[in-house]
Amino acid sequence: MHLQLGEVAAVVISSPEAAKEVMKTHDLIFASRPEILAFKIFSYNFTNMAFAPYGNYWRQLQKICILELLSAKRIQSYESIREEEVWNLIESISSSQGLPINLSRKIFSLTNTITSTAAFGIKCKDQDEFITTIQEAVKLSGGFDLPDVSPSLKFLHSINRVKPALEKMHQKIDKILDNIIDDHTSRKAMIISSDKSRKEDLLDVLLNRQPQICQARKALSFLSQPTTSNLSFWYV
């Protein structure tokens, strides 16, 4: 089924045969995501792995991700972190017996804690603020935005109230990520001098690759995507 949403043409896939054509036969044509305003702002103009258009740059990020960030050996090395945080979640739910709990927030906190510990070596001190900001950004970016379906009408962005709100949230996230990078760099210098056997975390890998990635914040931004927590919540 074809839909014309303003200036944007959309096709609704409703059969296995059509899905195969899109996702397998012609997958490269449909590999890139649409250029949505919220994605553009939060992905540093489509330069992180989640929203970068298919091409050499995206393949370079994918290679770093597969070989260094998400290799089987590295994922296995974080097993103790996952087990500890899942056990903490179980104990937290058990201690709240008979009381209402916000399961979605607990799962979001679980995945964020596991990710931040694996990525930065420690739990993020700004975790609560970070989670709240990410949730607000997801909620705001999930709504209908007129400029997204009328990309040629540039003036709509200047009168749109969504854009300033998204930019404000992005600045807030930037500040948190900058603090994480600064704290990690100073902490790493102290630890290395006393413990040369220290294992690299994900941020170490990204900082070592910084000339290739341009900015560490760009790479960090795809680690903060809430997809895992959302899927876990709906699975439960």
N, C-alpha and C positions, 0 to 999 in steps of 0.2 A: 504494500500500500504506500502510495506517495503522498506526502504532506508538504505544502508550501507554507513555511512559517516566516512570513515577511519576505526577506531576501534569501533566506536559507531553505534549501531543499532537503527534506528528510524522508527516508525510506524506512518503513516499519517491516521488519523481517518476521514472518509468521509461519514459516514452514521449514522443516529440516533441510530440504533441498536448497532453499534460498540462503539459509544460514551457512551451509557448506560452501556456497559460491562466495559469500562475503568473508568468512573466517578461514577458508583454506585456499580455494582456487584463486581468488583476487585479494588475498589478505594484505599484500603490500599497499594496495590502493587505499584500503580502509584502515591502515595501521595508525595513522596520526589522529589525535583527538581534535575536536572542533575548537576554534579559538574563542573561548568564553572569557569574559572580562575577569571574573573571579580567579580563574585558572592562570590568566596572564599575570595578575598581581602577585598571587601567592607562589608562583613558580618562577619568579624573576624573569618575566617575559619568555616563558616556555623553555627555560634552560635546565630544569631539573628532570630526572629520569622519568617521573610519572607523566609529565605533560610535554616533554620535548618531541618535536616532530620526527618521524622516522628518517634516518640518514646517518652520516658518519659520526656526528656528535652523539646521537642516541646509542649507536652501536658501541662507541667508546665507553659510555656510562654503563651500558649493559655488561660489557666485558669486565669492568672494575667490580661491578656488583656480583657477578657470577663467580669470578675467580678469587676475589679477595673479601668481599663483604658477606656473601651468602654461600661460601664453599661448605661442603659437608663437614670438613674438619673444624672450621670455625664455629658452625652452628652447634656441633657436638660439644665444643669447649664451653658453651654457655648453658649446658644442661642443668648444672647445679643452680644457676640463677633462676631458671624457669621453675624448677622443682620447689625452691624456697618461696618464690612469690605465689605460686599456686597454693602451697600449703598455708601461707599467710592469708590468702583469700578465703580458704575453707574455714580457717579458725575465726576470721572476722565474721563470716556468715553464721557460724555455729554460736558465737558469743552473742549474736543478735536474735537468738531464738525468741519467737513471740512478738518481735518488733518489726515494723515495716523497714525494708532496705531498698536502696536505689541500686538495683542490680546492674543496670547499664553503666552507671558511673563507676561502680566497683570493677567491672570488666574493663572499662576504658582506663581506669587507674592501673589495673594489673598489666595490660599490654604496654602502657606508657612506661611503667616502672621497669619491666623486663627490657624494653627497647632502650631506655635511657641508661640502665646499668650496663647492658652489653655495648652500647655505643660510646658512653662517656666514662665507664669504669666506676661510676657512683650514681646514686639516685639524684635526680635533678632537684635542686633546692627550690626551684620555682615551679615545681610540678603542678600544684593546684591551679596557679595562675595560668600556666601553659595549657592545661586541660580545658579550663573554662574558655580561654581565648580560642582554642581550636574548635571547640563545640559551637561557639558563637559564629565563627567564620564559616563552618560547614552549614549551619542553619541559614545564614545570610546568603551564601553562594548557591544554595539549593533552590532558591525561588526564581520566578520569571523575571528577566531583565530585558527591557525593550531594546537597548543597544546591541544585545547579542544576536537578535534576529534582523537588525538593520545596521550592519557593520559599516555601510557607506555613509551613514548619517552621523558623522563624527561629533556634531554639536550636541547630540543626545548625551554623550558622556559628561559634558560640562554642566548639564542641568539635572543629571541623575544623582539622586541622594545615596544610592548604593555604593558608588565608587569611592566617595570620601570615607564612608564607614569601613569598606574593605581595606583601603590604604592605611587607615588608623590602626586596624587590627594587625595588618602586616608589619607596621612599624613596631608594634608591641611584641610580636613574635620575633622580629629581627633583634630587638634589644635583649630578649631572653637568650637567643642563640649566640649573640655576641658575648654575653656574660658566660655562657657555657664554654665557648672556645677560649676566652681569656683565662678562666679558672682552670681549665684543662691544661693549657700551655704552661702556666706557672706551677701547677701541681705536678705535672710530668717532669719538669726540670728538677724538682726536689726529690721525687721518687727515684728517678734514674741514678742520681748521685749516690743513693743509699741501697738501691735494689736493681742490679743490672739484669736480673732474671725476669723482670716484669714483662708480662705478656701485652702485646698490642691490643687495644680495643678498636672499635670501628672508627672512632674519630681520629685516632692515630693514622689509620690507613688513608682517610680522607685528607688530612693535613699533609701527609707525605705526597699525596697526589694533587695538591692544591694548584700547582702551575697548569695541570691539565684540566682541572675542573673550574678554574678561574676564581671561584670563591667557595670557601668551605660551607658557607651558609646555604648555597644552592644545593649542595649535596645533602646537607642535613635536613633540608626541607622535605625531601621525599621520605625520610625516616619518620616524620611526624604525621603521616597520613593515617586517618582513623579507620581504615577499611577493616583491619583485623578485628578490632573491638566491636565494630558494627556487625560483622559476620558472626562473631562468637555470641553476641547478645541474641541475634535472631535465631541462631542454632539452639540456644538454651530455651 
